[in-house]
Amino acid sequence: MVIRFEMLPEKKFIGKRLSMTYDDNKTGELWQGFMPRRKEIADTIGTELYSAEVYPEQFFTNFNPATEFEKWAAVEVSSFENIPEGMETLLSPGGLYAVFIHYGPASTGPVTYRNIFTNWLPSMAYDVDERPHFAIMGEKYKSDSEDSEEEIWIPVKPKYPTH
């Protein structure tokens, strides 16, 4: 698995969100509600789509697939001045992210995530940070195609802080 680290500045998003669990995944419903309306959003930065997750504190320490979290379908924006009716804003604080590439259909994404959280993360000197996680679906993203690519951004912090 190829991993790179990036220090990301604060980001602003506008989109739609739903509360869900891994046991009751409503991602399809979320995106069906967002995609027809995404062009209503002004001040967009780039053409990428963002699937963001905001987890409650200690979500990964005490993982339970029935624990609720927020999932977002969004685009990055330069300002929150024009928010379409029925949409919301998400401000993601800056910080360090571990970036992974998921190759293949979106339906095989859970395998990549499982590998990140059960193999990679426990073996590294990083813990998951309490900031939004996101996947970036750019020009190489092709939903359920075998040659699709998306970037998975996991917020991390050093396990052993340096003084």
Backbone bond lengths (Angstrom), bond angles and torsions (degrees), N, CA, C in turn:
res aa  C-N    CA-C-N  psi(-1)  N-CA   C-N-CA  omega(-1)  CA-C   N-CA-C  phi
1 M - - - 1.450 - - 1.524 108.58 -
2 V 1.305 116.22 124.68 1.463 121.61 179.44 1.525 108.21 -86.91
3 I 1.331 115.42 128.64 1.465 121.56 -177.87 1.517 108.35 -127.76
4 R 1.314 115.94 139.39 1.455 119.69 170.18 1.529 107.10 -129.61
5 F 1.309 115.86 157.96 1.454 121.24 178.97 1.514 108.17 -113.40
6 E 1.326 115.82 138.54 1.463 120.66 178.41 1.512 109.82 -136.77
7 M 1.331 115.06 137.12 1.459 121.29 172.06 1.523 105.62 -90.67
8 L 1.307 115.80 115.00 1.461 121.45 -173.47 1.521 110.16 -103.78
9 P 1.329 118.07 135.70 1.470 119.47 174.51 1.535 109.44 -75.02
10 E 1.304 115.73 171.08 1.462 120.97 174.97 1.532 109.49 -54.40
11 K 1.344 116.92 142.12 1.464 121.35 178.18 1.524 110.03 -128.83
12 K 1.328 114.72 146.63 1.466 121.66 177.66 1.530 108.48 -112.32
13 F 1.342 115.37 135.78 1.463 121.05 178.48 1.517 110.11 -130.39
14 I 1.329 115.38 148.67 1.463 122.10 169.40 1.517 106.07 -125.47
15 G 1.335 114.63 136.39 1.454 118.99 179.36 1.508 112.09 -179.64
16 K 1.317 114.07 -155.38 1.458 121.74 179.24 1.521 108.13 -120.28
17 R 1.341 115.68 152.21 1.461 119.78 179.23 1.522 110.64 -135.66
18 L 1.309 114.20 154.40 1.463 122.10 174.67 1.516 108.21 -138.75
19 S 1.319 115.88 144.82 1.466 120.49 170.66 1.514 107.07 -84.31
20 M 1.348 115.67 138.36 1.458 120.13 -179.69 1.513 108.67 -157.62
21 T 1.320 115.34 175.98 1.455 122.27 174.01 1.521 107.13 -128.19
22 Y 1.317 116.57 168.34 1.461 118.38 174.70 1.529 110.13 -68.46
23 D 1.338 116.95 -29.26 1.473 120.27 177.05 1.518 111.74 -72.27
24 D 1.338 117.21 -30.55 1.468 122.15 -178.81 1.531 107.59 -125.55
25 N 1.328 115.61 73.99 1.455 122.64 -174.53 1.534 110.34 -79.42
26 K 1.334 116.47 123.21 1.466 122.31 -178.34 1.529 111.83 -114.26
27 T 1.346 116.45 26.07 1.463 120.53 -176.67 1.524 111.91 -58.38
28 G 1.315 118.16 -44.47 1.468 121.12 179.78 1.517 111.88 -59.19
29 E 1.309 116.82 -44.81 1.467 122.31 178.59 1.525 110.67 -61.48
30 L 1.335 116.61 -42.72 1.464 121.58 179.36 1.522 110.88 -59.40
31 W 1.335 117.21 -51.01 1.461 120.75 -177.51 1.521 112.12 -69.01
32 Q 1.318 118.62 -32.50 1.474 120.73 176.55 1.525 110.55 -64.09
33 G 1.337 116.78 -32.58 1.464 120.29 177.70 1.519 113.17 -78.83
34 F 1.333 116.83 -26.09 1.461 120.55 -175.88 1.531 113.40 -88.96
35 M 1.312 117.66 -47.68 1.475 120.95 -170.40 1.530 114.68 -54.43
36 P 1.336 120.20 -43.73 1.469 117.91 179.65 1.525 113.79 -64.88
37 R 1.334 118.06 -16.88 1.461 121.02 -175.39 1.526 114.06 -110.43
38 R 1.322 118.37 -0.89 1.471 119.67 -173.02 1.525 113.24 -61.94
39 K 1.321 118.47 -28.52 1.474 121.03 -178.77 1.530 112.09 -72.31
40 E 1.338 117.64 -10.59 1.470 121.00 177.61 1.533 111.24 -75.31
41 I 1.313 117.46 -14.09 1.462 121.58 -175.73 1.525 109.95 -82.93
42 A 1.332 115.27 124.38 1.467 121.31 179.21 1.525 109.66 -91.44
43 D 1.324 115.79 167.91 1.469 122.77 174.43 1.528 113.40 61.16
44 T 1.346 117.62 32.20 1.465 119.66 -179.41 1.529 110.64 -72.73
45 I 1.333 114.41 150.98 1.462 122.26 175.77 1.526 106.27 -112.02
46 G 1.315 117.32 115.20 1.462 120.82 179.03 1.517 112.61 73.99
47 T 1.325 115.04 -174.83 1.468 120.70 -178.38 1.530 111.86 -114.45
48 E 1.333 117.01 1.21 1.451 120.94 -176.49 1.525 111.34 -69.06
49 L 1.324 114.19 149.86 1.456 121.99 172.08 1.525 107.19 -103.40
50 Y 1.328 116.51 145.48 1.461 121.97 -178.65 1.525 109.65 -120.42
51 S 1.302 115.59 127.19 1.453 122.71 170.19 1.514 105.40 -104.97
52 A 1.329 116.68 108.56 1.474 120.31 -174.60 1.524 110.06 -113.14
53 E 1.333 114.49 149.34 1.459 120.65 175.21 1.517 108.64 -125.47
54 V 1.326 115.21 134.76 1.454 121.95 174.62 1.527 105.58 -117.19
55 Y 1.328 115.46 111.53 1.452 121.80 -175.09 1.521 110.82 -99.68
56 P 1.343 117.16 149.50 1.467 119.00 173.83 1.532 110.11 -67.20
57 E 1.330 116.39 159.58 1.471 120.29 179.69 1.523 110.21 -56.43
58 Q 1.322 115.22 144.25 1.466 123.68 177.65 1.538 113.57 64.65
59 F 1.333 117.75 17.88 1.472 121.59 -178.92 1.526 111.36 -56.13
60 F 1.335 116.77 -43.72 1.468 119.62 -175.86 1.527 112.09 -85.89
61 T 1.327 117.31 -20.87 1.461 120.16 176.86 1.525 110.37 -70.31
62 N 1.325 115.41 -40.48 1.469 121.70 -179.07 1.525 109.15 -119.28
63 F 1.336 117.52 56.20 1.456 121.44 -172.32 1.527 112.04 -59.52
64 N 1.331 113.89 130.57 1.459 122.01 174.68 1.526 106.08 -143.66
65 P 1.344 119.02 120.97 1.465 120.59 -176.77 1.529 114.21 -63.49
66 A 1.331 117.60 -8.86 1.461 120.84 178.10 1.530 112.43 -96.25
67 T 1.343 118.01 0.78 1.471 121.43 178.91 1.527 109.68 -78.17
68 E 1.325 114.87 132.92 1.460 120.88 -177.55 1.526 111.96 -76.87
69 F 1.345 115.25 144.84 1.461 122.76 173.81 1.521 107.57 -145.68
70 E 1.333 116.36 168.95 1.477 121.67 177.43 1.515 109.46 -97.41
71 K 1.319 116.25 135.13 1.461 120.70 172.54 1.524 107.03 -119.11
72 W 1.330 114.80 139.16 1.459 122.37 -177.51 1.524 110.96 -118.44
73 A 1.307 116.02 144.50 1.465 124.11 165.52 1.526 103.26 -114.09
74 A 1.337 117.65 119.05 1.461 118.91 -169.33 1.521 112.48 -153.36
75 V 1.339 113.79 170.35 1.459 122.35 170.52 1.528 107.09 -127.58
76 E 1.332 115.32 154.31 1.459 119.60 177.28 1.523 109.24 -80.31
77 V 1.340 115.45 141.44 1.465 121.43 -179.60 1.530 110.03 -131.65
78 S 1.340 114.30 160.26 1.462 119.51 178.11 1.525 111.68 -90.22
79 S 1.343 117.76 -15.93 1.464 120.04 -179.97 1.530 109.96 -155.08
80 F 1.326 114.74 160.09 1.463 121.57 177.27 1.531 111.14 -102.11
81 E 1.334 117.42 22.03 1.467 120.39 -175.00 1.529 113.15 -70.97
82 N 1.327 118.34 -34.67 1.461 121.50 -176.18 1.524 110.03 -120.98
83 I 1.335 115.12 94.87 1.464 119.95 -178.31 1.526 108.18 -106.04
84 P 1.332 117.49 115.32 1.467 119.12 179.62 1.534 111.46 -60.15
85 E 1.309 115.73 148.16 1.462 120.89 179.09 1.527 109.93 -57.57
86 G 1.323 115.64 135.25 1.464 120.54 179.13 1.519 114.23 85.67
87 M 1.343 116.59 0.04 1.459 120.12 176.94 1.526 109.40 -112.26
88 E 1.334 116.02 166.30 1.456 121.28 -175.93 1.519 110.29 -135.26
89 T 1.335 114.48 170.36 1.469 120.50 179.66 1.531 110.06 -108.97
90 L 1.321 114.43 149.58 1.463 121.94 174.73 1.523 107.03 -134.26
91 L 1.320 116.45 124.54 1.458 122.18 176.41 1.521 107.31 -106.38
92 S 1.327 115.88 119.64 1.457 121.21 -179.69 1.523 108.68 -103.21
93 P 1.346 117.61 116.14 1.468 119.57 178.90 1.528 110.84 -62.64
94 G 1.294 116.47 151.55 1.453 120.65 177.85 1.523 111.03 -70.68
95 G 1.317 115.43 166.05 1.457 120.03 177.46 1.514 111.70 158.17
96 L 1.328 115.08 -173.63 1.457 122.21 -177.36 1.526 110.76 -84.24
97 Y 1.341 115.09 135.28 1.469 122.29 178.02 1.521 109.43 -128.65
98 A 1.331 115.08 142.65 1.458 121.95 167.35 1.524 105.29 -94.17
99 V 1.329 116.56 128.58 1.460 121.45 -174.94 1.526 109.54 -113.84
100 F 1.312 115.34 127.44 1.462 123.32 -179.59 1.518 108.41 -120.51
101 I 1.327 117.38 153.45 1.465 121.33 174.40 1.523 107.89 -107.85
102 H 1.329 115.13 126.45 1.471 119.80 172.39 1.516 106.81 -96.88
103 Y 1.325 116.35 120.27 1.464 122.76 176.98 1.521 108.83 -102.10
104 G 1.328 115.83 134.92 1.454 119.97 175.55 1.518 112.27 109.15
105 P 1.320 116.09 -174.17 1.467 120.67 -175.13 1.534 112.11 -62.35
106 A 1.324 115.04 149.23 1.466 120.36 177.48 1.525 110.68 -58.19
107 S 1.316 117.47 -30.82 1.471 121.22 -178.48 1.527 112.53 -63.84
108 T 1.348 117.80 -19.21 1.469 120.07 177.92 1.534 111.72 -96.57
109 G 1.318 116.80 5.63 1.460 121.54 178.43 1.522 114.26 -55.38
110 P 1.346 119.57 -40.75 1.474 119.10 179.43 1.530 113.57 -56.62
111 V 1.321 118.46 -29.43 1.466 121.45 177.98 1.531 109.27 -66.75
112 T 1.329 116.68 -43.80 1.469 120.93 178.43 1.523 110.71 -63.35
113 Y 1.343 116.86 -45.60 1.464 120.17 179.48 1.525 111.21 -62.42
114 R 1.310 117.62 -41.84 1.464 121.12 179.02 1.529 109.78 -60.29
115 N 1.326 116.11 -42.31 1.464 120.82 178.81 1.540 110.83 -62.67
116 I 1.320 116.94 -41.75 1.471 121.15 179.26 1.525 110.40 -61.39
117 F 1.336 116.48 -48.98 1.461 120.04 -171.88 1.525 114.68 -85.22
118 T 1.330 118.88 -21.96 1.463 119.23 -179.46 1.522 112.92 -103.95
119 N 1.324 118.32 -25.49 1.469 120.88 -178.84 1.526 112.83 -108.23
120 W 1.345 116.48 -57.01 1.458 119.85 -173.34 1.530 112.27 -69.21
121 L 1.335 116.33 -57.07 1.462 119.96 -172.01 1.538 113.21 -59.36
122 P 1.318 119.95 -47.02 1.476 118.36 -179.72 1.537 113.78 -62.45
123 S 1.319 117.56 -22.73 1.468 120.02 -177.56 1.529 112.83 -91.88
124 M 1.302 117.34 -3.96 1.463 120.87 -176.50 1.532 111.01 -106.40
125 A 1.315 115.69 168.03 1.466 121.84 -179.45 1.529 111.15 -89.75
126 Y 1.336 116.33 35.99 1.460 121.48 -179.20 1.518 110.27 -131.91
127 D 1.332 114.92 149.18 1.460 122.88 171.11 1.527 107.47 -114.18
128 V 1.315 116.13 159.59 1.463 120.98 174.53 1.520 107.57 -70.07
129 D 1.330 116.83 134.25 1.457 122.20 178.38 1.529 108.84 -92.91
130 E 1.328 115.31 159.08 1.473 122.10 -177.47 1.533 110.72 -87.69
131 R 1.326 116.61 60.92 1.466 122.58 176.22 1.526 107.49 -132.54
132 P 1.338 118.21 167.14 1.462 118.96 179.49 1.537 112.75 -60.01
133 H 1.307 114.72 143.56 1.468 123.85 172.12 1.520 105.36 -99.29
134 F 1.332 117.81 153.86 1.465 117.29 173.40 1.511 112.30 -156.91
135 A 1.323 113.03 158.64 1.457 121.98 171.51 1.519 106.02 -115.24
136 I 1.330 115.31 136.56 1.461 120.40 178.66 1.518 107.98 -105.75
137 M 1.331 114.56 122.67 1.454 120.89 178.53 1.527 107.51 -106.65
138 G 1.333 114.51 98.39 1.460 121.41 -177.31 1.514 111.66 -101.15
139 E 1.339 115.91 -152.21 1.467 120.79 -174.38 1.526 113.84 -65.36
140 K 1.343 118.32 -22.55 1.468 120.98 179.91 1.531 112.73 -89.02
141 Y 1.349 116.41 -2.64 1.460 120.11 179.78 1.529 109.83 -80.09
142 K 1.328 115.47 127.68 1.470 120.81 -178.62 1.525 110.73 -135.33
143 S 1.323 118.09 41.14 1.464 125.84 176.77 1.523 112.89 50.11
144 D 1.321 117.91 -105.84 1.467 119.90 -175.19 1.524 113.72 -100.84
145 S 1.316 117.24 27.83 1.461 121.64 177.80 1.531 109.98 -86.87
146 E 1.314 116.60 146.67 1.466 121.81 178.27 1.539 112.01 -63.65
147 D 1.358 117.57 -27.26 1.465 119.28 -178.50 1.534 112.94 -100.35
148 S 1.327 116.08 22.97 1.461 121.34 177.09 1.529 110.79 -78.20
149 E 1.339 115.38 150.33 1.469 121.81 175.34 1.520 108.98 -137.99
150 E 1.331 115.36 139.36 1.463 120.09 170.86 1.516 108.39 -142.97
151 E 1.327 115.23 151.53 1.459 120.70 179.55 1.523 109.50 -94.91
152 I 1.318 115.49 134.63 1.458 122.21 177.36 1.526 107.34 -109.59
153 W 1.321 116.42 121.52 1.467 122.64 -177.02 1.527 108.71 -111.33
154 I 1.334 115.64 115.51 1.465 122.29 -179.82 1.528 108.13 -111.18
155 P 1.348 118.83 122.16 1.466 120.06 178.80 1.531 109.50 -71.31
156 V 1.319 116.26 130.64 1.464 120.66 -178.15 1.527 110.99 -130.81
157 K 1.328 114.09 160.41 1.469 121.95 173.57 1.522 106.47 -142.88
158 P 1.323 117.91 151.75 1.466 120.04 179.79 1.534 111.55 -61.09
159 K 1.335 116.51 137.64 1.468 121.27 176.09 1.527 109.59 -66.11
160 Y 1.315 115.09 -36.16 1.457 120.54 -175.82 1.516 108.26 -117.53
161 P 1.317 116.96 90.91 1.475 119.44 -177.33 1.517 111.70 -57.68
162 T 1.325 114.94 140.61 1.457 120.38 176.53 1.525 108.51 -89.30
163 H 1.300 115.61 147.38 1.472 119.32 -178.78 1.495 110.40 -108.52
